[in-house]
């Protein structure tokens, strides 16, 4: 069974690191600063890959296959939206090497603010809509057994 508490913990960690990266984006002055920002991007990327794998393999399939068509539609919408955010993150990750960051720190800062903002909106939507829907879906068989019991 998917542990929603673990997904929420991962969200908190991802956003802590993403917020730190956003702060770094405004302070790039040296090649060392650019390398530090690049290392932060790589760290967030590892966390995102792990997190998205859990969601893609467990959360979304459960919601899409569940009995509640409204929840399934919401999950489909979120999955489509996530594809866009995932693509934006991959493009950001690939574009912003240490050399690119050092060469154009102002553009890096703007790109960072954009991708982190989109990620924050996504995390908020999952925390407030999808995860509660999954928890309700997971609780439904327990409630049915109690009622029958």
FENPEHU-V411752 format. One record per residue. N is the residue number from 1. RES is the residue in one small letter. PHI is phi in radians with two decimals (* if undefined). D_CENTER is the distance of its C-alpha to the mean C-alpha in Angstrom with 1 decimal. Layout:
n:N res:RES phi:PHI d_center:D_CENTER
n:N res:RES phi:PHI d_center:D_CENTER
This chain:
n:1 res:x phi:* d_center:20.1
n:2 res:x phi:-1.21 d_center:16.4
n:3 res:x phi:-1.69 d_center:15.9
n:4 res:x phi:-1.12 d_center:13.7
n:5 res:x phi:-1.08 d_center:14.7
n:6 res:x phi:-1.17 d_center:13.1
n:7 res:x phi:-1.12 d_center:9.7
n:8 res:x phi:-1.14 d_center:10.3
n:9 res:x phi:-1.08 d_center:11.6
n:10 res:x phi:-1.10 d_center:8.7
n:11 res:x phi:-1.01 d_center:6.6
n:12 res:x phi:-1.03 d_center:9.9
n:13 res:x phi:-1.12 d_center:10.3
n:14 res:x phi:-1.02 d_center:7.2
n:15 res:x phi:-1.25 d_center:8.4
n:16 res:x phi:-1.07 d_center:11.9
n:17 res:x phi:-1.20 d_center:11.7
n:18 res:x phi:-1.14 d_center:10.1
n:19 res:x phi:-1.12 d_center:12.9
n:20 res:x phi:-1.08 d_center:15.3
n:21 res:x phi:-1.10 d_center:14.6
n:22 res:x phi:-1.07 d_center:15.2
n:23 res:x phi:-1.11 d_center:18.4
n:24 res:x phi:-1.08 d_center:19.5
n:25 res:x phi:-0.99 d_center:19.2
n:26 res:x phi:-1.52 d_center:22.0
n:27 res:x phi:-2.13 d_center:24.2
n:28 res:x phi:-1.27 d_center:24.6
n:29 res:x phi:-2.22 d_center:28.4
n:30 res:x phi:-2.24 d_center:29.1
n:31 res:x phi:-1.07 d_center:28.2
n:32 res:x phi:-1.06 d_center:27.2
n:33 res:x phi:-1.04 d_center:24.7
n:34 res:x phi:-1.13 d_center:23.3
n:35 res:x phi:-1.17 d_center:23.1
n:36 res:x phi:-1.14 d_center:21.4
n:37 res:x phi:-1.12 d_center:18.7
n:38 res:x phi:-1.09 d_center:18.4
n:39 res:x phi:-1.08 d_center:18.2
n:40 res:x phi:-1.13 d_center:15.3
n:41 res:x phi:-1.04 d_center:13.4
n:42 res:x phi:-1.11 d_center:14.4
n:43 res:x phi:-1.12 d_center:13.3
n:44 res:x phi:-1.12 d_center:9.7
n:45 res:x phi:-1.03 d_center:9.9
n:46 res:x phi:-1.06 d_center:11.4
n:47 res:x phi:-1.14 d_center:8.8
n:48 res:x phi:-1.11 d_center:6.0
n:49 res:x phi:-1.05 d_center:8.9
n:50 res:x phi:-1.07 d_center:10.0
n:51 res:x phi:-1.14 d_center:7.1
n:52 res:x phi:-1.15 d_center:6.9
n:53 res:x phi:-1.10 d_center:10.6
n:54 res:x phi:-1.06 d_center:11.1
n:55 res:x phi:-1.14 d_center:9.6
n:56 res:x phi:-1.17 d_center:11.5
n:57 res:x phi:-1.49 d_center:14.5
n:58 res:x phi:-2.24 d_center:14.9
n:59 res:x phi:-1.14 d_center:13.1
n:60 res:x phi:-1.11 d_center:13.5
n:61 res:x phi:-1.02 d_center:17.0
n:62 res:x phi:-1.14 d_center:18.2
n:63 res:x phi:-1.24 d_center:17.4
n:64 res:x phi:-1.18 d_center:18.8
n:65 res:x phi:-1.62 d_center:21.9
n:66 res:x phi:-1.22 d_center:22.5
n:67 res:x phi:-1.32 d_center:25.6
n:68 res:x phi:-1.58 d_center:24.1
n:69 res:x phi:-1.15 d_center:24.0
n:70 res:x phi:-1.15 d_center:22.4
n:71 res:x phi:-1.15 d_center:19.4
n:72 res:x phi:-1.08 d_center:19.4
n:73 res:x phi:-1.14 d_center:19.5
n:74 res:x phi:-1.10 d_center:16.6
n:75 res:x phi:-1.11 d_center:14.5
n:76 res:x phi:-1.10 d_center:15.9
n:77 res:x phi:-1.09 d_center:15.1
n:78 res:x phi:-1.16 d_center:11.4
n:79 res:x phi:-1.10 d_center:11.4
n:80 res:x phi:-1.13 d_center:13.3
n:81 res:x phi:-1.08 d_center:11.2
n:82 res:x phi:-1.11 d_center:8.1
n:83 res:x phi:-1.01 d_center:10.8
n:84 res:x phi:-1.16 d_center:11.5
n:85 res:x phi:-1.20 d_center:8.3
n:86 res:x phi:-1.06 d_center:8.3
n:87 res:x phi:-1.09 d_center:11.9
n:88 res:x phi:-1.12 d_center:11.7
n:89 res:x phi:-1.14 d_center:9.7
n:90 res:x phi:-1.05 d_center:12.3
n:91 res:x phi:-1.09 d_center:15.0
n:92 res:x phi:-1.07 d_center:14.1
n:93 res:x phi:-0.99 d_center:14.0
n:94 res:x phi:-1.26 d_center:17.2
n:95 res:x phi:-1.30 d_center:19.0
n:96 res:x phi:-1.65 d_center:18.7
n:97 res:x phi:-1.32 d_center:21.0
n:98 res:x phi:-1.02 d_center:22.9
n:99 res:x phi:-1.12 d_center:25.8
n:100 res:x phi:-1.16 d_center:24.0
n:101 res:x phi:-1.10 d_center:22.6
n:102 res:x phi:-1.12 d_center:26.1
n:103 res:x phi:-1.29 d_center:27.7
n:104 res:x phi:-2.57 d_center:25.9
n:105 res:x phi:-1.08 d_center:24.2
n:106 res:x phi:-1.17 d_center:24.3
n:107 res:x phi:-1.17 d_center:22.5
n:108 res:x phi:-1.04 d_center:19.9
n:109 res:x phi:-1.05 d_center:19.4
n:110 res:x phi:-1.15 d_center:19.1
n:111 res:x phi:-1.11 d_center:16.6
n:112 res:x phi:-1.12 d_center:14.5
n:113 res:x phi:-1.03 d_center:14.8
n:114 res:x phi:-1.15 d_center:13.9
n:115 res:x phi:-1.24 d_center:10.7
n:116 res:x phi:-1.23 d_center:9.5
n:117 res:x phi:-1.08 d_center:10.9
n:118 res:x phi:-1.12 d_center:9.1
n:119 res:x phi:-1.12 d_center:5.6
n:120 res:x phi:-1.09 d_center:7.6
n:121 res:x phi:-1.11 d_center:9.1
n:122 res:x phi:-1.10 d_center:6.3
n:123 res:x phi:-1.05 d_center:5.6
n:124 res:x phi:-1.07 d_center:9.4
n:125 res:x phi:-1.14 d_center:10.1
n:126 res:x phi:-1.12 d_center:8.7
n:127 res:x phi:-1.14 d_center:10.5
n:128 res:x phi:-1.68 d_center:13.6
n:129 res:x phi:-2.04 d_center:14.1
n:130 res:x phi:-1.25 d_center:12.6
n:131 res:x phi:-1.11 d_center:12.9
n:132 res:x phi:-1.06 d_center:16.4
n:133 res:x phi:-1.12 d_center:17.4
n:134 res:x phi:-1.14 d_center:16.7
n:135 res:x phi:-1.08 d_center:18.6
n:136 res:x phi:-1.14 d_center:21.4
n:137 res:x phi:-1.09 d_center:21.6
n:138 res:x phi:-1.20 d_center:21.8
n:139 res:x phi:-1.39 d_center:24.5
n:140 res:x phi:-1.00 d_center:26.5
n:141 res:x phi:-1.13 d_center:28.4
n:142 res:x phi:-1.16 d_center:29.2
n:143 res:x phi:-1.11 d_center:30.6
n:144 res:x phi:-1.14 d_center:32.6
n:145 res:x phi:-1.16 d_center:34.1
n:146 res:x phi:-1.13 d_center:35.1
n:147 res:x phi:-1.16 d_center:36.6
n:148 res:x phi:-1.38 d_center:38.5
n:149 res:x phi:-1.21 d_center:39.5
